[in-house]
């Protein structure tokens, strides 16, 4: 053995497609089954996507054993290659065609659940005809239907028990069916099996509909792109090979193959599948194009701005998939509750079967029958499904409208916030300020003021710095080399130009070290009162001039603030700008303002607000990241920095302030849906518990109650797929 072979080999990351996994209980069984195997770690089971993801040391457990273990529980399983594996095999292969064809589910009407329901239904009908015809089989005419169900459920129940899940739904069903056959209730046992199969079929249909909503999004991006070569020719290539900076041709009717920027031509785009906008949007040179949107009427040249794996749709899919695996607090509580509830139901059923007849309160047959019915009532399907079904539907719907939430926990919290704090620049405003005034002091010229300011600001990506630099470029003012560059966050930037120390500072920070001439101070105050932001240019400690800029509010900002007010949510602007400028913008939007804040001071405001209720913070920049993290819910504007997007709990990919109240509305609709589902599932159980123990209802009404509750809960959750923004 070589030294390399002696070293421990890292566990390989494997992914499997698991068909037939349509509910949280299925996911729990599969996780319990595989996590017990040696060499298995970091198991993630997502029933919404029907994916099993794990790390496996194949020296301890081969891949085939994982597949056999899952298949023994009654699920279809096949290996799914990851995008990394596809790339390793062929760098130019289209990664959009993930190799999961072997695990592709059969048509729904030929799925095992549908076939089981059909077979049991036919056998029960045949038994009914035989019984009515007076054949000597009597009540045992229905035994074949019950036996099929017992074999189906029993095999899966035993496999689940051996794999670590003794109190599965299949175990409840198996005991109930076997008990019913033992006491001669074969007819009802057959009905129970049929209703159970129908319930599973409807559950699978609902889960498929929810999955289709997300998979349809992934199919929006074409597999190939028409790449414009340096010589002007056009070559068709796999979309997955596109690199940032390449030029692609979009003909009328084509779907955009990547996020990009139009460099030549103009057209209108149907981007309803990505943004939810029903009307086409006119775009021309310089405008952004979303991958998957449809070019309606003009030939365009588009420069690619993100690779296939990083485009808008890929980001949406990644966030939705990650969110679906992050359980909400309510879902975690119900999972914990159901894990204790099912064994308790078994114990209660045994007590019901034994205590009353032993005490002489009735016959053994009566109380065994009622105990078996109690087992069916105890099936936790509807309760376990109540929260994740609603959360999954809401996450999928939100993604369709550009409202991305990183998990059920964040989705629940968003609807409970009492205050929303907004950053100003780039969030409530467009983040594209323009220079409006350049004022020179003493014997300086405006060109000299702008030349020094732009030279210092050229290294910064802050919107104000970009505005100053752009103004210098537009005026053909050359930028000069800078040494010893530095910055004091939220206060000033500095550096040496030709050996002279130059600072570009806010009026407040400059005022800490020196006083402005009265006429300059008056001019700055007037500019700030009109909503403009001013920076002072200082050379060797003396002010030589100042530059004023205006950043216009987003067109929907006032509408978004008003919508929050109607929802009963308080809005607050947190700005690092001076109080006069921030107050002018705030007055236009109808929002309270706290200004002249450094990043750490924004953080302190958030902490103070949290003492009076839950707080959401909306921002887009690096300086917003601490406040986004400190808030109960951080919401990032989609065009913000990567730091803001990673820190936030939710993202608004279309940069609309109006999407904030829409996100709160979606969350509240989801919370209401979850509460309705829990109420229905527990209500049904409470009612039928009483009617079963009093002998009013029997076996088949008990399973009908559980199946009915599951169907109602699922259909109610699917209503969220039809949610629409209110404005």
LINTATA-V648928 format. One record per residue. RES is the residue in one small letter. OMEGA is omega as a letter, one per 20 degrees, with the letter a starting at -180 (NA if undefined). NEAR is the number of other ideal C-beta (glycine too) atoms within 8 Angstrom. Layout:
# LINTATA-V648928
RES|OMEGA|NEAR  RES|OMEGA|NEAR
This chain:
# LINTATA-V648928
x|a|3  x|r|5  x|a|5  x|a|5  x|a|6  x|a|6  x|r|6  x|a|3  x|a|6  x|r|4  x|r|10  x|r|8  x|a|8  x|r|11  x|r|11  x|r|15  x|a|15  x|a|15  x|a|10  x|r|13  x|a|12  x|a|12  x|a|12  x|r|11  x|r|12  x|a|12  x|a|12  x|r|11  x|a|13  x|r|15  x|r|10  x|a|12  x|a|16  x|a|14  x|r|9  x|a|8  x|r|10  x|r|6  x|a|11  x|r|14  x|r|8  x|a|6  x|r|11  x|a|9  x|a|13  x|a|12  x|r|13  x|a|11  x|a|9  x|a|13  x|r|12  x|a|13  x|a|11  x|r|13  x|a|10  x|r|13  x|a|12  x|r|9  x|r|5  x|r|6  x|r|11  x|a|6  x|a|9  x|r|6  x|r|9  x|a|17  x|r|12  x|a|8  x|r|12  x|a|15  x|r|10  x|r|9  x|r|13  x|a|10  x|r|12  x|a|10  x|r|13  x|a|10  x|r|11  x|r|12  x|r|9  x|r|9  x|r|8  x|r|6  x|r|8  x|r|13  x|r|10  x|a|5  x|a|6  x|a|6  x|a|5  x|a|7  x|r|11  x|a|9  x|r|11  x|r|10  x|a|7  x|a|10  x|r|8  x|a|10  x|a|5  x|a|8  x|a|14  x|a|7  x|r|9  x|r|6  x|a|6  x|a|10  x|r|5  x|r|7  x|a|13  x|a|7  x|r|11  x|a|11  x|r|9  x|r|13  x|r|13  x|a|8  x|a|9  x|r|15  x|r|10  x|a|8  x|r|13  x|r|14  x|r|8  x|r|10  x|r|16  x|r|10  x|r|8  x|a|10  x|a|14  x|r|6  x|r|6  x|r|4  x|a|8  x|a|3  x|r|9  x|a|7  x|a|10  x|r|7  x|a|14  x|a|16  x|r|11  x|r|9  x|r|15  x|a|16  x|r|9  x|r|13  x|a|19  x|r|14  x|a|8  x|a|11  x|a|14  x|r|11  x|a|9  x|r|12  x|r|13  x|r|8  x|r|12  x|r|17  x|r|10  x|a|6  x|r|13  x|r|9  x|a|11  x|a|7  x|r|8  x|r|13  x|r|9  x|r|11  x|r|12  x|a|16  x|a|16  x|r|12  x|a|10  x|a|16  x|a|15  x|r|10  x|r|12  x|r|16  x|a|14  x|a|6  x|r|10  x|r|6  x|a|11  x|a|14  x|r|11  x|r|11  x|r|18  x|r|17  x|r|12  x|r|19  x|a|19  x|a|14  x|r|12  x|r|13  x|r|14  x|r|10  x|r|14  x|r|12  x|r|12  x|r|12  x|r|15  x|r|13  x|r|9  x|r|14  x|r|12  x|a|10  x|r|10  x|r|15  x|a|11  x|a|8  x|r|12  x|a|15  x|r|8  x|r|8  x|a|14  x|a|10  x|a|6  x|a|11  x|r|16  x|a|8  x|a|8  x|r|10  x|r|12  x|a|12  x|r|13  x|a|11  x|r|8  x|r|3  x|r|4  x|r|5  x|a|6  x|a|8  x|r|7  x|a|7  x|r|10  x|a|10  x|a|15  x|a|11  x|a|8  x|r|14  x|r|7  x|r|7  x|r|5  x|r|10  x|r|10  x|r|15  x|r|12  x|r|13  x|r|8  x|a|9  x|r|6  x|r|10  x|r|10  x|a|17  x|a|12  x|r|17  x|a|13  x|a|13  x|a|10  x|r|16  x|r|8  x|r|6  x|r|10  x|a|9  x|r|14  x|a|10  x|r|14  x|a|9  x|a|12  x|a|8  x|a|9  x|a|13  x|a|9  x|r|9  x|a|7  x|a|4  x|r|4  x|a|7  x|r|8  x|a|7  x|r|11  x|a|8  x|r|8  x|a|5  x|a|8  x|r|8  x|r|15  x|r|14  x|r|15  x|r|13  x|a|13  x|r|10  x|a|15  x|a|11  x|r|6  x|r|10  x|a|8  x|r|13  x|a|12  x|r|15  x|a|11  x|r|15  x|r|9  x|r|10  x|a|10  x|a|14  x|a|8  x|a|8  x|a|14  x|a|12  x|r|14  x|r|11  x|r|11  x|a|14  x|a|12  x|a|8  x|r|13  x|r|13  x|r|11  x|a|10  x|a|15  x|r|12  x|r|9  x|a|10  x|r|11  x|r|13  x|r|9  x|r|11  x|r|13  x|r|9  x|a|8  x|r|13  x|r|12  x|a|8  x|a|9  x|r|12  x|r|7  x|a|8  x|a|11  x|r|12  x|r|8  x|r|8  x|r|13  x|a|12  x|r|8  x|r|10  x|r|13  x|r|9  x|r|8  x|a|13  x|a|11  x|a|9  x|a|7  x|r|9  x|r|13  x|r|6  x|r|6  x|a|4  x|r|6  x|a|6  x|r|6  x|a|6  x|a|7  x|a|10  x|r|15  x|r|11  x|a|13  x|r|13  x|r|13  x|r|16  x|r|15  x|r|16  x|a|15  x|r|15  x|a|14  x|r|14  x|a|12  x|a|11  x|a|14  x|a|16  x|a|14  x|a|13  x|a|16  x|a|16  x|a|14  x|r|14  x|r|15  x|a|15  x|a|15  x|r|12  x|a|15  x|r|16  x|r|14  x|r|13  x|r|14  x|r|13  x|a|15  x|a|10  x|r|11  x|r|15  x|a|12  x|a|15  x|a|14  x|r|11  x|a|13  x|r|16  x|r|10  x|a|13  x|r|18  x|a|14  x|a|13  x|a|17  x|a|11  x|a|9  x|r|15  x|a|9  x|r|14  x|r|14  x|a|17  x|r|14  x|a|18  x|a|15  x|r|14  x|r|14  x|r|14  x|r|13  x|a|14  x|a|8  x|r|11  x|a|8  x|r|13  x|r|9  x|r|13  x|a|7  x|r|8  x|a|12  x|r|12  x|r|11  x|r|10  x|a|5  x|a|2  x|r|10  x|r|6  x|r|10  x|a|8  x|r|11  x|a|17  x|a|16  x|r|13  x|a|14  x|a|14  x|r|15  x|r|14  x|a|15  x|a|15  x|a|10  x|a|5  x|r|9  x|r|4  x|a|7  x|r|11  x|r|12  x|r|12  x|a|11  x|r|13  x|a|17  x|r|12  x|r|10  x|r|14  x|r|13  x|a|9  x|a|6  x|a|8  x|r|5  x|a|10  x|r|5  x|a|9  x|r|9  x|a|5  x|r|13  x|r|6  x|a|7  x|r|10  x|a|7  x|r|8  x|a|9  x|r|7  x|a|9  x|a|9  x|r|11  x|a|13  x|r|13  x|r|13  x|r|10  x|a|12  x|r|5  x|a|4  x|r|8  x|r|9  x|r|15  x|r|11  x|a|14  x|r|11  x|r|12  x|a|14  x|a|9  x|r|11  x|a|15  x|r|9  x|a|5  x|a|6  x|a|7  x|r|5  x|r|12  x|a|8  x|a|6  x|r|6  x|r|12  x|r|10  x|r|8  x|r|10  x|r|14  x|a|9  x|r|8  x|a|11  x|r|15  x|r|8  x|r|7  x|a|9  x|r|12  x|a|13  x|r|15  x|a|14  x|r|14  x|a|15  x|r|13  x|a|10  x|r|6  x|a|7  x|r|6  x|r|13  x|r|13  x|r|14  x|a|16  x|r|16  x|a|14  x|r|15  x|r|10  x|a|12  x|r|7  x|r|11  x|a|11  x|a|4  x|a|9  x|a|12  x|r|10  x|r|10  x|r|14  x|r|13  x|r|9  x|r|13  x|r|14  x|r|10  x|r|7  x|a|10  x|a|4  x|r|12  x|r|8  x|a|13  x|r|13  x|r|18  x|a|13  x|r|14  x|a|12  x|r|11  x|a|13  x|a|9  x|r|9  x|a|14  x|a|15  x|r|10  x|r|12  x|a|16  x|r|12  x|r|7  x|a|9  x|a|12  x|a|9  x|r|11  x|a|8  x|r|12  x|a|9  x|r|13  x|a|9  x|r|12  x|a|9  x|a|13  x|r|7  x|r|8  x|r|16  x|a|11  x|r|8  x|r|13  x|r|14  x|r|9  x|r|7  x|a|12  x|r|12  x|a|5  x|a|6  x|a|8  x|a|11  x|r|15  x|r|15  x|r|17  x|a|14  x|a|19  x|a|13  x|r|12  x|a|7  x|r|10  x|a|17  x|r|12  x|a|11  x|r|18  x|a|15  x|a|8  x|a|10  x|r|13  x|r|8  x|r|14  x|a|14  x|a|17  x|r|17  x|a|14  x|r|11  x|a|7  x|a|12  x|r|8  x|r|5  x|r|8  x|a|17  x|r|11  x|a|6  x|a|10  x|r|13  x|a|11  x|r|15  x|r|11  x|a|17  x|a|10  x|r|8  x|r|8  x|r|10  x|a|14  x|r|11  x|r|14  x|r|14  x|r|13  x|r|14  x|r|15  x|r|14  x|r|11  x|r|15  x|a|15  x|r|10  x|r|11  x|r|15  x|r|11  x|r|8  x|r|15  x|a|13  x|r|8  x|a|9  x|r|17  x|r|13  x|r|8  x|a|14  x|r|13  x|r|9  x|r|8  x|a|13  x|a|14  x|a|8  x|a|9  x|r|13  x|a|10  x|a|8  x|r|10  x|a|15  x|r|9  x|r|6  x|a|6  x|r|5  x|a|9  x|a|9  x|a|16  x|r|10  x|a|11  x|r|16  x|r|16  x|r|9  x|r|14  x|r|16  x|r|13  x|r|9  x|r|14  x|a|14  x|a|11  x|r|10  x|a|15  x|r|13  x|r|9  x|r|12  x|a|16  x|r|13  x|a|10  x|r|13  x|r|11  x|r|7  x|r|9  x|r|4  x|a|8  x|a|6  x|NA|6
